[in-house]
Amino acid sequence: MPEAEEQTGGDRTALRLRGVRQAFPVGLGWRRREVLGPIDLEVPRGVGIGLVGPNGSGKSTLLQLVAGVDVPVAGHIEVLGGAPRDARVVARTGWMSEDSPYPGELRGPAVLE
């Protein structure tokens, strides 16, 4: 049995979201503004999907949640049979934002050190 199926009990779902919501603080942080959700989604392994929508529609926010960069305020996310921040999932996935946090003059080898 392949390693991926061992970890998931043979489940052929790559991504599962149930009731996922995200909200960000407004003003002094006492109130929160919901920016995403609730989202229910199931993607089988081997299937490619695309996220299409206008700026501010939540595409990057959703990807950050799936990658474990951020944590949703509600709901459940399962990636390859585990939580996005699970070490086994992190070893098989990745996230790279559009904007680099590194200065433009920094070269690749220096970033990897």
Contacts in CASP RR format, 6 or more apart in sequence:
PFRMAT RR
TARGET T0000
AUTHOR 0000-0000-0000
METHOD contacts of the structure
MODEL  1
MPEAEEQTGGDRTALRLRGVRQAFPVGLGWRRREVLGPIDLEVPRGVGIG
LVGPNGSGKSTLLQLVAGVDVPVAGHIEVLGGAPRDARVVARTGWMSEDS
PYPGELRGPAVLE
1 10 0 8 1.000
4 45 0 8 1.000
4 80 0 8 1.000
4 92 0 8 1.000
5 11 0 8 1.000
7 80 0 8 1.000
7 81 0 8 1.000
7 82 0 8 1.000
7 88 0 8 1.000
8 80 0 8 1.000
8 81 0 8 1.000
8 82 0 8 1.000
11 81 0 8 1.000
12 44 0 8 1.000
12 45 0 8 1.000
13 42 0 8 1.000
13 43 0 8 1.000
13 44 0 8 1.000
13 45 0 8 1.000
13 78 0 8 1.000
13 81 0 8 1.000
14 43 0 8 1.000
14 44 0 8 1.000
14 45 0 8 1.000
14 46 0 8 1.000
14 47 0 8 1.000
14 79 0 8 1.000
14 80 0 8 1.000
15 41 0 8 1.000
15 42 0 8 1.000
15 43 0 8 1.000
15 66 0 8 1.000
15 77 0 8 1.000
15 78 0 8 1.000
15 79 0 8 1.000
15 80 0 8 1.000
16 41 0 8 1.000
16 42 0 8 1.000
16 43 0 8 1.000
16 76 0 8 1.000
16 77 0 8 1.000
16 78 0 8 1.000
16 81 0 8 1.000
17 39 0 8 1.000
17 40 0 8 1.000
17 41 0 8 1.000
17 42 0 8 1.000
17 66 0 8 1.000
17 75 0 8 1.000
17 76 0 8 1.000
17 77 0 8 1.000
17 78 0 8 1.000
18 40 0 8 1.000
18 75 0 8 1.000
18 76 0 8 1.000
19 37 0 8 1.000
19 38 0 8 1.000
19 39 0 8 1.000
19 40 0 8 1.000
19 74 0 8 1.000
19 75 0 8 1.000
19 76 0 8 1.000
20 36 0 8 1.000
20 37 0 8 1.000
20 38 0 8 1.000
20 39 0 8 1.000
20 40 0 8 1.000
20 62 0 8 1.000
20 65 0 8 1.000
20 72 0 8 1.000
20 74 0 8 1.000
20 75 0 8 1.000
20 76 0 8 1.000
20 77 0 8 1.000
21 34 0 8 1.000
21 36 0 8 1.000
21 37 0 8 1.000
21 38 0 8 1.000
21 39 0 8 1.000
21 72 0 8 1.000
21 73 0 8 1.000
21 74 0 8 1.000
21 75 0 8 1.000
22 34 0 8 1.000
22 35 0 8 1.000
22 36 0 8 1.000
22 37 0 8 1.000
22 61 0 8 1.000
22 62 0 8 1.000
22 65 0 8 1.000
22 70 0 8 1.000
22 72 0 8 1.000
22 73 0 8 1.000
23 32 0 8 1.000
23 33 0 8 1.000
23 34 0 8 1.000
23 35 0 8 1.000
23 36 0 8 1.000
23 73 0 8 1.000
24 32 0 8 1.000
24 33 0 8 1.000
24 35 0 8 1.000
25 31 0 8 1.000
25 32 0 8 1.000
25 33 0 8 1.000
26 32 0 8 1.000
26 33 0 8 1.000
32 73 0 8 1.000
34 73 0 8 1.000
35 58 0 8 1.000
35 61 0 8 1.000
36 58 0 8 1.000
36 61 0 8 1.000
36 62 0 8 1.000
36 65 0 8 1.000
38 74 0 8 1.000
38 75 0 8 1.000
39 62 0 8 1.000
43 49 0 8 1.000
51 59 0 8 1.000
51 62 0 8 1.000
51 63 0 8 1.000
52 59 0 8 1.000
53 59 0 8 1.000
60 97 0 8 1.000
60 98 0 8 1.000
61 70 0 8 1.000
63 95 0 8 1.000
64 70 0 8 1.000
64 95 0 8 1.000
65 71 0 8 1.000
65 72 0 8 1.000
65 77 0 8 1.000
65 84 0 8 1.000
66 77 0 8 1.000
66 79 0 8 1.000
66 84 0 8 1.000
67 84 0 8 1.000
67 93 0 8 1.000
67 94 0 8 1.000
67 95 0 8 1.000
68 77 0 8 1.000
68 84 0 8 1.000
68 85 0 8 1.000
68 95 0 8 1.000
69 95 0 8 1.000
77 83 0 8 1.000
77 84 0 8 1.000
79 89 0 8 1.000
79 93 0 8 1.000
80 88 0 8 1.000
80 89 0 8 1.000
80 92 0 8 1.000
80 93 0 8 1.000
81 89 0 8 1.000
82 88 0 8 1.000
82 89 0 8 1.000
83 89 0 8 1.000
84 90 0 8 1.000
84 93 0 8 1.000
102 111 0 8 1.000
END
